[in-house]
Amino acid sequence: MPNRILFLESVAGIAGDMFSAAFLDAGLVDPEAIRSVPEALGFSDVKVEITEVERASARATRVQVVGPRLEGRNDHHHVGEAEHSHGSEGQDHHGEHQPYSALMHQIEDSGLDTPAKKFALTVFRLLAEAEAHSHGVPIEKVAFHEVGAVDSVVDVAMAGVCVSSVSPDRVLATPVKLGRGTIHIQHGTYPVPPPASARLAVGMPVDPVPSPITRPNVELSTPTGLAILKALEPTFVAGWPRGTVRAQGSGSGTMDLGEFPNVFRVAVLEATSGLDAELSPTTEPGWSDLPYETDQVVEIRCNLDDQTGERTAWLMEGALDAWITPILGKKGRPATLVTLLAIPSHAPRLGDFLLRQSTTFGVRFSTWDRMKLAREMEERATPHGPVRFKVGRTTDGQKLKEKAEFEDLRKIWSEDPGFEP
């Protein structure tokens, strides 16, 4: 059966307004549903403006949260998002602050639908936890600058509306781009990513700033954007997954990055395997009905025709699985196809390793859906000592196969060549 995939691509980072703008650009959410968000939150004087802009000669959609209470704000983020600052007692000499608890009540009492409300609460919990950790205060003491709170609550609520409109079966995302250099925020000058963003990025794979972006000081991902991404709990992948693209769009940031598009992209794909197509949905089981574990792996391949066998064997260490295939290269040269299997988050690192440590000039990546047995190790006593067995089971506990570990058998065979487990 079709598997609905939400694919998030951090082309030039991620921010709350860029996230919603990409969904609008892809036609995945009704513009009126987005425009109604401030009113649902009780911000009657705040509006959402949706416009088309050009970034690096390509069209994209931009979303702006505007209103009297947002005028004159100090936008330190490149997407126009105000700072998420805290005061230890919810007060600050530079302006009014709104406690985290008050924001939670505002969202809970809003007119948002339940899925959007639940998502917004999760995002702000992540933001508050990051701020609390960054400033060394309990989460109850975290407060958001009033201007930043209005901007961020609307951005986060819009993101919740977008996600609930898609209801994906899986969420995949590329590594995030954080930025470089320093930025000036309310508490002073900080390196990029600033403390809250750095905390939110823990557990996420990240990429460096693309080389066409020449600014020495640039913040590409904001705390709100990172918290939205973290709340979705995506599987990180090196590139586009397999499937049929049903919708795709680009959401723009405020800053013009010259020849590099300052956008965040979103796509919805349907992943249908050949196996699914061959099975009748009324008489045969689908993926979700079968008692096996499923995940995704990345296959990394390169061709080698000028490298020793010893070096090739060394390159294959550290992957989930690895193999070589004899091939015939250009000009009739005998060559070797090296294939490594890796979890998606490790694929960029292994690709970098191959380019640096092998003679190849390029590597290729393919992402595959995988169905597998649940695996466990059992140690069993024998007259010659313990032997470990790899056991493969279905997710409902049925044992389908087992195999004795070769290293354990080899140790016993050195003493008794006739031993059978």
N, C-alpha and C positions, 0 to 999 in steps of 0.2 A: 504494500500500500504506500502511497506517497508520504514522504517525510518532509515537513515544512521546516526549512532551515532559514534562520535569520543570520545574515553574514554582515559583520561590521568591519569596515576597513579604515584604519587610522592613517589616512593619506598624509595629513598635516596635523595630527593630533586630534583631540576630542574635547568638546565643551558642550554644555547643556543646550545652548541655542543651535549649535551645529547639528546636534543629534536630532532634534525635532525638525529642523530644516531639511535634513536628508530624507526623513520619512514623508514630509510634504512633497518634496521634489519627486519622490518615487510613486506618489499617488496612493500611499499606504494608509493615510489618515485624512479625514475630512477637514479642510481648512477652518470651517465653522466650529468644529470641535476644539481646535486649537485656540481660536479667537475667544471662545467662551471660558477659557480656563481662569483668567484673572477675576471675572465676575463670580465664578464658582468658589474662589478663594476669599471673596470679600473685598477685593481690590477694585472698587467701582471706577476709580480714576486712572486705572492702568489698562493699557491696550497692547495687543500683539500686532505688529506690522509684518506682513509677509511680502517680500519683494524678490525680483529676479536680479542677479548681479552677474558680472563676468569676472572669472578668476583664471589667470593664465590662458586667456582667449577661449575659455569654455564657460558655458552658462551654468549657474547654480542657483539655489534658493537660499535666501537669507531671512532669518527671523529676528526681530528686535522687540524687546519688552520696553515700552515707553510710557511716560506719564509724568505729571508734575512732581511727584515725590522722587522720581529718578533723575531729574534734571541736575546738572552740575556734579554728577558723581565722578569719582576718580577711577577710571577704568584702567587697571594695570594689566588685565588679561587681554590677549590679542583678539578675543571674540567679544569684548564688551561686557564681560561678566565682572560684577563688583566683588571686592574681597570678602572672604569668609573669616572675619576676625573674631577674637574673643576678648572679654574683659573678665577678670577674676571674680568680680561681683556683679557682672552684667552691666557695668557702667564704663564710660570712657570719656575723656576730655574732648575727643574729636567728634563726638556725635552720639546719638542714642543707640542702644543695643537691645535686641530682643532675645530673651533666654530661649535655650533649646526647648525647654518644656512648653513654652508658650507656642512655639512653632508647631510642635507635635499636636497640641490641642487645636490649633488653627486648621491643620490638615485634616484631623479627625472630624471636625465639625463642618468641613467644607461640603460643597455640592458635587464633588468629584464622584465618579462611580467607584465601587469597591476595589476592583483591581488597580486602578490608577492611584487610589488613596493608599493602598497597601504598599505599592511600589515606592511612592514618594516617602512614606514613613521609613522604609528600609534605606533609601538613599540618604536621608538626613541623619539617620542613626549612624551610618558609616562616616558621614562628614563630621558629626559631632565627636565620634570616637577618635578620628584622626586629629581634630583640633585639640581634644583633651590630652592625647598623647604628646602632641607637638609642644604644648605649652605647660605640661606637667600639672594639670588640674583635673579634678573629678569631672565626669561628663555633666553632672548637674550644674557645674559652674560655667559651662560653655554658653556663650551668647554670640549672636550674629549681628553685625552692624545692620541697622534698620534698612538702609538702602540695599545692601547686599542681600538681606533676607528676602525682600520683596522680589528682587530680580531672580534669586536662586529658587525660591519657592515656586514661582511661575515656571521657570525652566524645568525644574524637577517634575512638577505636575504635568507639564506638556509631555515630557518623556514617558511618564506613566500612561498617559492617554495613547501615545504612539505604540508602546509595547503591548498594551491590552488590545489594540486594534489588529495586531498581527497574530498574537497567541501562537508563537512558534513552538515546534517540537524540540528543536535544538538551537542553541545560539553559538556561533563561531565568530572569532575575532582575530585580526592580525595583531602583532605586537604593537604597543603604543609608542608614540613619539612624545617625549617629555619636553625637550628643548635644550638650551645651553646658556651659559653666561650667568648674568645676575638680573634681578628685577627689583624695583623699589615698591614695597608694600607698606601698610600702615605702621608696622613695627620696625621698619628699617630696610636696608638693602640685604637681600638674601640670594644665595645661589639657586639656580633653576635645577630641579624642581624645588620650590619652597617647602617648608616643613610638612604641611598637611598633605600636599600632593605626593611628596616622597613617601609618607606613611601609607597613603592609599595605593601607591604603586607596588607595595610589597606583595610578592606572589605573582606579579604580572611580568611577562616577558616584554622587554622594551627594545626599541630600535634607536639608533643615533639620528641626529638631524640630517635630512637629505642634503647632499652636497650642493644642489642648486640654491638652497637657502643660505645666503651669505651674511645675514645679520649676526653680529657677535653675541647679542643678548636677545633671546627670544624664548617666550614661554608658549609651547604648542598645545599642552593639555592642562586644563584647569581642574581644580578640586572637584567641582560639580560634575564635569565630564567623566573624570576618573571614578567618582562614586557611582554614577549611573552605570558605567561599564562593570564595575565590581559587583553591583547589585544583580546584574544579569547572570553572573557566574558562568561566563562563556568558556568554551574550549578554545584555546589559542592555536592557530594554524599558520603555516608559512604563507599560504596564498588561497586562492579561490577553491572551494570544495567542488566535488563532482555533483552535477544536477542540472535541472532546467531552470533558467532564470525567468522568474515571473514578474519581478519588479526591481528597479534600481534607481537610485537617486543620489544627488550630491548636496550637502548642506555647507554653506559658506561661513567662514569666519570674517571678522571685520578687516583685518590687516591684509594689505596687498603684498604677497611674497614674490612678486615679479614673475619669473618664468615658471615658478612652482605653484601649483594650485593649492590655495589655502582652503581645503575642503575636507569634510568627513563624509565617507560614502556608506550607503546601506544597500543591501540587496536581499530579496527573498527568493529562495530556490526550492524546487521540489526535487528531492533525491529519490529516484525509483530505480532499483537494481534490475538487471536482466532476469534474475531469479523471480523477483516479484511479478514481472510482466508475464512470465510463463505459468505462474500459479493462478488458478481460478480463485477469486476472493470468496466465492461461496462454498468451495469444496476443499481448498487447501489453506494451510496456515500462512499468515504473513509474518514479517519480521518480529512484530511485537508479541506474536503468539508462540514463538519458538523458545525453548528453555535454554538459551545460550547468552553469554555475555556479548556485548557489542561495544566497539569503540572505533577510533580512527587512527591510522598510522600513515606516516609519510615515507614514500619510497624515494631514495636519493640515488641517482645513477650518474656514472661518468665513464667515458671510454679512455683506456690507457694503452699506448703502443710503444712506449719508450721508458718503461719502468721495470725494475727487478722484481722477481717474485717475492723476495724477502720483504721488500718495502710494501708491496701490495698486501701481503698477509698482515703486516703491522697496522695498516690503515683500517682494517676491518674490525679491530678491537673496539669495544665500547658501544656497539649498536645492539638493538634488540635482536636482530638477526642480520646475517651478511652472507653473500655468496658471489662467486665469479662465474662468468660465462664466456667461453672462447668465441670470438667473433672475427670477421674479416674486415679490416679497416680500409681507409683510402689507399689507393695505389697497390691494393692486394696485400697490405701488411697484416700479419697476424696481430691481433689485439685482444684485450680483455675488457669485458663489461663488468664493472664493479657495481654491486647493488647493496645498499644499506637500508635497513628498516629501522625507523625511529618513531618515538612519540612526537606529536606535532610540535611541542614546545622545544624539543631538542634539535629539530631539523635545521634551523638556521645555524646553530653552533657546529653541527656536523658538516654542513655545506661549507662553512668557513674553514673548517679543519681540512677538508679535501682540497680546497683551492690553495691553501698554504703549504700542505705537506705532501701532495701528490704532484705528478707532472701534468695533470689535466688543466685546461684553460677554461672549463665550464662544467657546471653540474646541473642536473635536471631533477625537478621535484614533482611527484604525483601523490595526491591524497586519496587514500582508500578506506572505505568502510570495511570493518572486520568483524566477523562472527567467530567466537572462540569458546572453548570449554573453560569452565572454572577450574583452576589448577591448584593443587595442594601437594605438599610433600609428606610422605609417611615413612617413618623409620621402623623397619621390621627386624627382629632378631633371627639369625640363622646360626647353624652350627659353627660357622667360620667368622661370626661377628655381625654387627648391624649392617643392613643395606637400606639405603634410601630409595623410595619409589616415587616417581612423579605420577600422580593420579589425576585423570581428567573427568570432571563431572558436569552434568547439566545444572542449571541454576535451581532446579528442584531436587537436587541431591543424587540423581541417578549416576552411577559410575559407568562410564563408557569404555575407558581404556586405562592402562597403566604401563609404566616402563621403569625398570630398574636403572639407577644412575650408573653410567659406564665407569666412572672413576672408582666407585665402590667395588664394582665387579672386577675391575682390573687389579685392584689390590689383592682380592681374594684369589684370582686366577694365578697370580704369581706364586702362590703356595699350593693351589689345587686346580690345575687346568680343567678338570672335569666338572667343576662345580656348576650347577644350574640353579638359579633362584626360584 
